[in-house]
Amino acid sequence: MLDRMVAGQIADKPHTALRDGNGRLRHEECLTREGFDGPYTILYHVDRPHIAAPSPATHGWEIPDTNPRTLGRSLTSPADEHRRPEPAGAHATTYDQPRPLARRHYRSQELPRRGGPPVDARAPLLFNDDLVVSILHPDAPDPVYFSNGDGDDLFFVLEGGGLLRSALGDLPFETNDYVFVPKGLLHRFIPNDGPQTWLSIECAAGFGLPAHWRNGVGQLRMDAPYSHRDFRRPTFGGPRDEGLRELVVKRAGAFHGFRYPHAPLDVVGWDGAVYPWVFPMLRFAPRVGLTHLPPTVHGTFTARGALISSFVPRPLDFHPQAIPCPYPHASVDCDEILLYCAGSFTSRRGVGVGSLSHHPAGIIHGPHPGAYEGSLGARVTDELAVMLDTTAPLEATRLCRSVEDPDYHASFA
């Protein structure tokens, strides 16, 4: 949550009457967090927002179970029967076959590009009780509206772009953007033409900006690595009828279909602090020190049990004897994954754009042989990467294991 926005027509005071020119009452909707104790947004609808009924029509539009603990049957729209994937259960984690502790590298760029609309495209790779990390390659707009009742969604657009549409307005995004969709918000994605690769992090609870970057009134501090100006917010355009009436709601890993008798995007105005936004990663202002700073200075977003960090092009340490390459460190309290996005990854060999490294808690990790010594004298880095640290161990789905680099752990010898 960033700050309060206001758009369109709203009542003078919450929970009081707002009427149109003919005296017809508008219908108030409160989208709240933490029960009624957290941030909230109030929307004013032309029609009642809570009358969507369970929809038999959604038996023809069913989407894969993206809960990697269950990974039930995998379903698609009848219009897409030709691309029906193998049963998602084939990707389920085999808990009866624990793997040895090791540094791991997954070549997500080698995954098949399943395509389809974003609502139907996530391929879960790594997960724990706090989050699910997926890759998706959407190539069609969502034909339904979607509301995720299981958590907030953060996407990183490694390739491509498009438009996020909701009752709060339109929000365009492009390559190297983070896209945030708050829990429970009715929305749909409209990808641009061309190749798309998105990283998805579904966060069960607690998503936000690190508290230490805010001052006492919630404003981003002047020494924060970004400002309120760096975030793009939705552009409100008033009520819209796209001819769509179907809504898919995800809850407890299951998907439920509903149908509206009217256009759901019928909002005439709203105000509040719960809304989607876009943050271009390259607007992140990196910290530089006399010697190598810990990776927490790159912290960009937080969630329950997780820190999401952004590594962007920057000058390196300026002590005459500084070793700019990350030092070997023992991850005794967290798992670390890194998505390599662009640039030269001088601390790693054999990784490329789309690679996911996974260094689990309990084992020392660091740069590949020669990288530590070879970094002496380096003054700049052009790397672009997303890092995720989690306090609970991450497990890999079978799909993730299918693109694992078997030689990665031994490559540090």
N, C-alpha and C positions, 0 to 999 in steps of 0.2 A: 504494500500500500504506500503510495507516494504522498499525496496531498488531496485536498478536496477540489473537485471539479463541479461545475454547474453548466447545464446546457438545456436549451429549449424552455418550455413553460413549466414552472413549478409553483406550488402553493406558497403563500406568504409564510406559513408555519407548517411543519410536519404534522400529518394526521388531521389536517383540516381540508375542507372541500376545495377542489379545483374543478371548474366547470368550463365547457367550451362555449362558443358564442350563442348556442341555442339553449344553454342552461343544463346540458347533459353532464352528469358527474363523471370525472375521470377516476380510474381505479388505481390506488396506490399499491405498490409492491415494495417490500423492504428486503433487500439482499444483505444479510447480516453475517458476521463472523463471531466465533467464540460465544455462541448463543446470541445474547444481545449486549455483550460486554465489549466487543471489539469493533473494528471499522465496519461501516455499513454504507450502502447506497440506496436511495429511494427513487423509484421509477414511477412515472404516471402513464398508465395505459388507457387507450380508447376503450378496450373491452377487458373483461375480467381475465387476469393472467393465470388463474388457478383452475381452469375448467377443462384442461386437456384430459381426455379419457383414454384408458388403455385401448390400444389400436390393433385390431386384427390385421390391418394392412401391413404392419411391421413384421408379420410373419414372412413377408416377401423381402424384407430388408433387415437382415440380421448380420451382426458383425462379430469378428473373432473375440473370444475371451482373451483379454490381455493381462489377466491375473496369472503370472508365471507360476504360482503355487498350484493352480488348478489346470490352467490351459485346457479348457474344455474343447468342445467341437469347434471347428473353424468354419464359418459360414460367410457367404457373400450375397450380394444382390443377384436375383435371377438374371438380370441383364448382363451379369459378369460371370456366367457359368463357365465360360471358356477359360477363365483364369482361376478357377477354384483351386486353392492351395491344398497341400497334403494336410491331414488332420493335425491340428495344433498340438495334440497330445504327443506327437512325435518329437516335439521340441521340449517336452517337460524335463525338469531336472530329475536326475536319477539319484535320489537320496540314499539308496542302498549301496552306492559306489562312491564313497568319499574320495576326493582327490588329494594328493600330497600337497603340502604347503610349497608354493613356488611363485616366482614372478611370472606374469602371464601377459601375452600380447595377442589381441584378437584383431584380425584384418576385416573390419566391418565393410570395407570397400569391396570385398569379394562376395558379399551376400547377394543373392538374386534380388533384382529390383522388381518387387512384386507389383508395385503401382497401386492403382485404385484411389479412391478419395481418402483424405487424411483420417477420417473417422474409422476407416477400415484397413489402415496401412501399417500400424505399429507392429514392429517385430521385437518383442522383449528380449533383452540380452543379459542384463545383470539386475539383481533385485535384493532387497531385504524388507523388513517390516516397515521401513520408513519411506521407501521410494522404489520406483521401477525405472530403469534406463532402457530406452528402446531406440531403434533406428527406423526411419520410414522414408519411402521414396514415392510420395503421392504424385499422381499424374492426372487427376480429375477433381472437380469441385465436389464438396460434400452435398449429396442429394437430400440430406435431412439436417435438422438442427441437432446439436449435441450439447449435453450438459454433463460434466463429470462430477458426480457426487462423492467420489472417492478421494479427490485431492486437487490441489493446484497443479497446473501444467506449465512447465517452462520448456520452450523449444529453443534450440540453437540451429540457425539455418546455415548449414555448411555449404549448401549449393541451392540456388534457386531463389524464390521469392513468391509473393502473392498478396492476398488480402484476407484479413480477419474481419468478419462481419458479425455484429451483434446488435441488440436493441439499443446499445449505447453509442453506436456509430461504426464507421469504417476505419480500419487501421491497416495501412499498407506496410509490408516488410520486405526485406531483401537479404542478399547474402551477407553473412557475418552479423546478423541481427539476433538478439534474444527476443523472443515473443512470449509474453506472460498472459495466461488465461486463468482468471480466478475460479476457484471451485464453485460449481453450481451455476455458472453463467451460461445461458443459452446462446449458442454461437454456431458459425460454420466457417470453414476455410475455403478459399477460392485460389488455388495455386496458379501461378503464371504458366505459360507454355514453356517447355524445355525441361531439362533434367532437374530433379529436386532431391536433396539429401538433407534430412532434418534429424538432429538429436533430440529426443524427448526425455524429460525428467519429470515423472509424475510424483509429486511430493504429498505425502499423506497429511502433513500438518506443519504449521509454523513457518510457511514461506514468507520471506521479506528481505529487507535490506539490513545489513549488520547494524545493530543498535549503536555501536561506537562511532558510526559515521553520521549520527543525528545529534542535534543539540536538544536542549530541554523542551522546546516547543515542537519537536518533530521535524524541523527543517534540516536538510542536509548541511553539514558543517562546511565551512569554507576550505578546510583541509581534507575533505572527502575526495575520493578519486573520481567522482562524478557530481553533477549538479542536477537540480530539477529540470534545467533546460535541456539536458541530454536525453531525456525520455520523451518519446512520441506518444501522444494520447489519441484516443479515437476522435474522429470528426463526426459530430452528430448531424444527421440530415432529416430527422423527423420520421414519422411512420412510413413503412415500406412494406409492400406486398410482393414477395418473390414467387408467389404461387405455391409455396411449400407449407405444409401443415404438420408434417411428421417431426416428432421429437424423440431422440434416443437418450435415455438417462443411464449412466453407469453408476452402480452402487454395489459395494461388496464384491466387485469383480464380475458382476452379472449385468446384462444389458436389458433395458425395459423400454418398450415402445409405447408412445402416446400420440394422440392426434388432436390438434386444435380445430375448432370450428371456424376460426378466423386466422388472420395473419398474426403470428406471434410478435413480429417486429412493429408493434403498434404504439410505441412509446412516443409521447409528445414532449417529454422533458425529464431530466433526472439531475440529481446532485448527490455527491458522496465521495468516498475514498476507495471504493471497491470497483475496479474497472480494469480492462486489459491495457497493456502498454507494450511498447517496443523500446529496447535499449540497444543501440549499435555498439558492438564490442569495441570498435576502434575509438569510441568516445571515452573509454576507460582511461584515466590518467595514472600511469604506473609510477610507483615509488622507486627511487634509485638511492643507494647508500654508499658510504665509504667502502664498506665490504658487503658481502652477499647478505641480503635480507631474507628472513624466513618467508615461505610461500604464503603465509597468512596475510601479508600486505597486499596480495592480489585478490583477497576475498571480495566478492561482488554481491552474492546473495547467500542467504542462510535458509535452512529449513530444519525441521526436527531431525536431529542426528546427522546433519550434513552441512558442509560449506562448499559453495560453488565459486570457483576463482577463474579469473581471466588473465591469460598471459598474452601481452601484446608487444609489438615492436617498441624498443626502448633503448636508451643508453645503459651501459653496464657499470659496475662498481668502479670507483675512481681512486681507490688507494693504489699507490704505485706497485704494490705486491699483491693486489687483490686476485683471488681465484674466482672468476665470474661463474664458473660452472657450479651447479648445485652440488653441495657436499653429500657424501653418503650419509644416510640417516636411518635409524631404526623406527619403523612404524609400529609402535607397541600399542597404540590406542585407536588406530584408524586404518581403514582400507583407503587406497588412493587409486583413482582411475584418471587417465588423461586422454582426451580426444585431440589428436593432432590435426590442425586445420590448415596451416599454410606456413611457408618459410623454411628455414634450415634448422633441423632439430639436432643441434650439435652434441647433445648429451646422449643421443640414442642412435644406434645403427639399425637398419632394416625396417624402419617405420616410414610410413607415408601418410598422405592426406587420407583421413578416415580411420587410421589405426587407433585402437584403444589399448593402452597399456593398463594392467591391473597389478598393483603391488599390495598384497594383503598384509594385514597387521601381523607382527611377530617375526618378520624377516627384514634384514637390512637391505635397502635398495639405494641406488645412486646411478651415476653416469657409467656408460660403457667404458671399457678399458681404453686409455689414451685420451678420452674426452676431458677429464679433469686437468691433466697436465697441459693438454693442447689449448685450453681456454685462456691460459696466461697471456695477458696483453690484449685480449679482445676488448673492444670498446662499445660495440652495439650488438643487438640481436634482432632478427626480423621474424622470430617465431610467433605463431598465433595458435593458441591452444586453450581448451576448456578443461579445468581440473575439478574433480569432485572428490572430497574427503568425507568418509562416512564413519560413524562410530560403531555401527553394527556391521558385521561381516557381509560382504556381497557374495551372492551365489550366482552361478552362470547357468543359463538355459542350455539345452542341447543345441539349439540353433547357434548360440554364441560359441559353444565348444567346437562346432563344425568348422569354424574359421580360425581356430587357434593356431598360432605359430609354435610348433612343437620344440623348436630349438631356442626359444627366447631365453629361458632361464640359464641354459648352459652358455649363452653368448656373453655372459658377464665374467666368465672364467678367463 
